[in-house]
Amino acid sequence: MTLLEVFHWSQLLQPQFYIEHGGLWLLLFVVFAETGLFFGFFLPGDSLLFVAGIYSMPLASQIYVTQNEWLNLVILFSFISVARCAACMKDAGALRPVIITNVSKGVFLTAL
């Protein structure tokens, strides 16, 4: 059975669909999109994080295999925090290249 055979558009609003078919990387993209992209507002953010906590063992095992529930949650929390911080830095313009110019005894930063 392929993904196209079981897919229906209403499943995009169910967080379990993202966890089962996308795994950790789709979870991180959804967190990044909800925080930093315009079109991410329709994605299931809070409920997706709740379901990710329930499925923390298979999600964290994509990074590091452990049998400790708390370590799985710490791994998941750290990756989700990095995705959120990267999206916030994108919005703040911190990821843009910066040109340093020296104009008569002063240093100016110009963002591209």
matplotlib code that plots the C-alpha trace (Angstrom):
import matplotlib.pyplot as plt

x = [0.0, 1.5, 1.0, -1.1, -3.5, -4.2, -4.0, -7.0, -6.8, -8.5, -5.5, -3.4, -5.2, -4.4, -1.0, -0.7, -0.5, 2.6, 4.3, 3.6, 4.4, 7.0, 8.9, 11.2, 12.2, 8.6, 8.0, 11.0, 9.8, 6.3, 7.8, 10.0, 7.1, 4.8, 7.3, 9.1, 7.1, 3.9, 2.0, 2.6, -0.4, -2.7, -0.4, -1.3, 1.4, 0.4, -1.4, 1.6, 4.0, 1.7, 1.6, 5.3, 5.8, 3.7, 5.7, 9.0, 10.7, 10.4, 11.1, 14.3, 15.5, 16.0, 18.9, 20.1, 18.7, 18.1, 15.7, 15.4, 12.1, 13.5, 16.5, 14.2, 12.2, 15.4, 16.6, 13.2, 13.1, 16.6, 15.9, 12.5, 14.2, 16.8, 14.2, 12.2, 15.3, 16.4, 13.0, 13.1, 16.6, 15.3, 12.6, 15.0, 17.4, 20.2, 20.9, 21.5, 25.1, 26.5, 28.9, 31.2, 32.2, 34.7, 33.5, 35.8, 36.6, 33.4, 32.3, 28.9, 27.1, 25.0, 22.7, 22.2]
y = [0.0, 3.3, 6.8, 7.8, 5.0, 5.9, 9.7, 12.0, 15.8, 15.8, 14.0, 17.1, 18.4, 15.3, 15.4, 11.6, 11.6, 13.8, 11.6, 8.3, 9.3, 12.0, 11.3, 13.6, 15.7, 16.6, 17.5, 19.8, 21.4, 22.0, 23.7, 25.8, 26.7, 27.6, 29.9, 31.5, 31.1, 32.8, 29.7, 27.7, 29.0, 26.2, 23.3, 21.5, 22.9, 22.4, 19.1, 17.9, 18.6, 16.7, 13.7, 14.0, 13.5, 10.4, 9.0, 10.2, 6.7, 6.2, 9.8, 10.1, 6.7, 8.3, 10.3, 8.2, 4.8, 4.7, 3.0, 5.9, 7.9, 11.1, 11.1, 10.6, 13.7, 15.7, 14.8, 15.7, 19.0, 20.0, 19.4, 21.2, 24.1, 24.4, 24.4, 27.1, 29.3, 28.9, 30.1, 33.1, 34.0, 33.8, 36.3, 38.6, 38.7, 37.1, 34.6, 37.3, 38.1, 41.2, 43.7, 45.6, 49.0, 51.5, 55.0, 57.7, 56.2, 54.4, 50.8, 50.2, 47.0, 46.7, 43.7, 42.5]
z = [0.0, -1.0, 0.4, -2.6, -2.0, 1.7, 1.3, 1.6, 1.9, 5.3, 6.7, 6.4, 9.5, 11.5, 13.3, 13.4, 9.6, 9.7, 12.3, 10.7, 7.1, 7.5, 10.7, 12.5, 9.4, 8.5, 12.1, 12.0, 8.7, 10.1, 13.2, 10.9, 8.6, 11.4, 13.0, 10.0, 6.8, 5.7, 4.6, 7.7, 9.7, 8.6, 9.8, 13.1, 15.4, 19.0, 18.5, 16.3, 19.2, 21.6, 19.3, 18.8, 22.5, 22.4, 19.5, 20.9, 20.8, 17.0, 16.2, 18.4, 17.2, 13.8, 15.4, 18.3, 19.4, 23.2, 25.5, 27.9, 27.5, 29.0, 26.7, 23.7, 24.8, 25.3, 21.8, 20.4, 22.3, 21.3, 17.5, 17.7, 19.5, 16.8, 14.1, 15.8, 16.5, 12.8, 11.7, 14.1, 12.9, 9.3, 10.2, 12.0, 9.1, 11.0, 8.2, 5.6, 4.6, 6.1, 4.5, 6.9, 5.5, 7.0, 6.4, 7.9, 11.3, 11.7, 11.0, 9.5, 9.0, 5.9, 5.4, 1.9]

ax = plt.figure().add_subplot(projection="3d")
ax.plot(x, y, z, "-o")
ax.set_aspect("equal")
plt.show()
